[in-house]
């Protein structure tokens, strides 16, 4: 079983009125742009009266955080320990948290929600490179089957399909750069671009939910005139506002 790092670095933003309130966790991509994420999401947290927690999964301590940590420390357990500590200190309210992640952070966020649905109220995943599908016949992280590197992970399909969320992606996010995982198997299963893979994941989650008599858990929002970089999505595409509406506003 993977060890957990002694402490997860993080940035905390909490207005006096929000302290002890609901928690929004926003997770960076593989560029570790946690400072940029914190800068853009702090005003959103203030608007909705939430406490913002931005963890930093350093490349040496958490080299595989996107997949919850099959190598090195378990990133999901590190975040759970941090949240439990902040709750015990009265910094955040007990109960489920709201999650946002971009790119590698979106990989972490949707997998965290799948592995720990009892800890997540809603999530918004922005432009993940690829996704874990709700298929128990595929080993994690490709599906929700057993993972030899993380035998402690156990997935409850009905529980994870009950967590509402939104998948966000730029309409121009169709380039295949070095950070996009490619393989014949993955391309055939999910598509060759982040846009195609987002569409496939939302459809797969809807199909799995329908097979169990459940409502589709996810909505897809495409951002016009935007590609992959968080800075462009935030400044031109309004992705922070879209995430805020998905996480905080009542859903029809």
Secondary structure, 3 states (H helix, E strand, C coil): CCCCCCCCEEEEECCCCCCCCCEEEEECCCCCCHHHHHHHHHHHHHHHCCEEEEEECCCCCCCCHHHCCCCCCCHHHHHHHHHHHHHHCCCCCCCCEEEEEECHHHHHHHHHHHHCHHHEEEEEEECCCCCCCCCCCCECCCCCECCHHHCCCCCCHHHHHCCEEEEEEECCCCCCCCCCCCCHHHHHHHCCCHHHHHHHHHHHHHHHHHHCCCCCCEEEEEECCCCCCHHHHHHCCCHHHHHHHHHHCCCC
